[in-house]
Amino acid sequence: MQQTTNKKTPQLKFLLIVAVAVSVTLVFTITPWNIVPTLVTEDVAVITVVDYGCVGESSGGRSVVVPDCDANVGDTVSATFYIPAGEMNGYLDELERRQNPMVDAWDRNVSGTGFSP
């Protein structure tokens, strides 16, 4: 009498390999370390004074609220605020460049319809 055994495919191993592959792909695609905000402290130029403090402009062009500020317009004060890490390390600029490879700095600064009057 002969006994036959049927071998099943290793489904658990296959699912584990697929889960690991998807996880690695998501980590390198989404790159969460470029989305997480980073705390930054820098000197900002006061652009207006309001009743709850001052509003200043950072070197990157961001408006920053500085609470309990007694400075005047044009003064420089220290401010602490959050910026996405991708903006600081150049990730967002590189992403924009890769998504629009034919658009360069000159193209971004051109305005109008392109027709001569």
C-alpha positions as CSV (number, residue, x, y, z in Angstrom):
1,M,0.0,0.0,0.0
2,Q,1.4,3.4,-1.0
3,Q,0.7,6.6,0.8
4,T,0.5,9.8,-1.1
5,T,1.0,13.1,0.5
6,N,0.0,16.4,-1.0
7,K,2.3,19.3,-0.3
8,K,0.6,22.6,0.2
9,T,2.2,25.8,-1.0
10,P,3.8,27.7,1.9
11,Q,1.1,30.4,2.1
12,L,2.2,31.9,5.3
13,K,5.8,32.4,4.0
14,F,4.4,33.9,0.8
15,L,2.2,36.4,2.6
16,L,5.1,37.4,4.9
17,I,7.3,38.1,1.9
18,V,4.6,40.2,0.3
19,A,4.0,42.1,3.5
20,V,7.7,42.9,3.9
21,A,8.0,43.9,0.2
22,V,5.0,46.3,0.5
23,S,6.4,47.8,3.8
24,V,9.8,48.4,2.3
25,T,8.3,49.9,-0.8
26,L,6.0,52.3,1.2
27,V,8.9,53.4,3.4
28,F,11.0,54.4,0.5
29,T,8.1,55.8,-1.5
30,I,6.4,57.9,1.1
31,T,9.6,58.7,3.1
32,P,7.9,59.8,6.4
33,W,11.1,61.4,7.6
34,N,10.6,64.1,4.9
35,I,7.0,64.9,6.1
36,V,7.6,65.1,9.8
37,P,7.9,68.7,11.1
38,T,11.3,69.9,12.4
39,L,11.6,72.5,15.1
40,V,13.6,75.5,13.9
41,T,14.8,78.6,15.8
42,E,16.0,81.6,13.7
43,D,15.9,85.4,13.7
44,V,12.9,86.8,11.9
45,A,12.2,90.3,10.7
46,V,9.1,91.8,12.3
47,I,6.6,92.8,9.6
48,T,3.7,93.8,11.9
49,V,2.8,94.1,15.5
50,V,-0.5,92.8,16.8
51,D,-2.2,92.7,20.2
52,Y,-1.0,89.1,20.9
53,G,2.6,89.6,19.8
54,C,4.5,90.1,16.5
55,V,4.4,88.6,13.1
56,G,7.7,88.1,11.5
57,E,9.1,86.8,8.2
58,S,11.6,84.0,8.2
59,S,14.5,83.7,5.8
60,G,12.5,81.1,3.9
61,G,9.6,83.6,3.4
62,R,7.3,82.0,6.1
63,S,5.1,84.2,8.3
64,V,5.9,83.3,11.9
65,V,3.9,84.5,15.0
66,V,6.0,85.4,18.0
67,P,3.9,85.7,21.1
68,D,4.5,88.3,23.8
69,C,6.7,90.3,21.5
70,D,7.4,94.0,22.3
71,A,9.5,94.8,19.2
72,N,8.8,97.3,16.5
73,V,8.3,96.8,12.7
74,G,11.7,96.2,11.1
75,D,13.3,94.8,14.3
76,T,14.8,91.3,14.4
77,V,13.6,88.8,17.0
78,S,14.2,85.2,17.7
79,A,11.4,82.8,16.8
80,T,10.9,79.1,17.2
81,F,8.5,77.3,14.7
82,Y,8.0,74.1,12.8
83,I,9.0,73.4,9.1
84,P,8.5,70.2,7.2
85,A,11.8,68.3,7.1
86,G,11.4,67.8,3.3
87,E,11.5,71.6,2.9
88,M,14.8,71.9,4.8
89,N,16.7,69.1,3.2
90,G,15.7,69.8,-0.4
91,Y,13.4,66.7,-0.8
92,L,10.4,68.8,-1.9
93,D,12.5,70.7,-4.5
94,E,13.9,67.4,-5.8
95,L,10.4,65.9,-6.0
96,E,9.1,68.9,-7.9
97,R,12.1,68.7,-10.3
98,R,11.5,65.1,-11.0
99,Q,7.8,65.5,-11.6
100,N,8.3,68.5,-13.9
101,P,11.6,67.9,-15.6
102,M,11.0,70.3,-18.5
103,V,10.2,73.2,-16.2
104,D,13.3,75.2,-15.1
105,A,13.7,78.3,-13.0
106,W,13.3,80.6,-16.0
107,D,9.9,79.0,-16.9
108,R,8.6,79.4,-13.3
109,N,9.3,83.1,-13.4
110,V,7.6,83.8,-16.7
111,S,4.1,85.2,-16.6
112,G,1.6,86.2,-19.3
113,T,0.1,84.5,-22.3
114,G,3.1,84.2,-24.5
115,F,1.6,86.2,-27.4
116,S,3.1,89.5,-28.5
117,P,0.7,92.5,-28.8
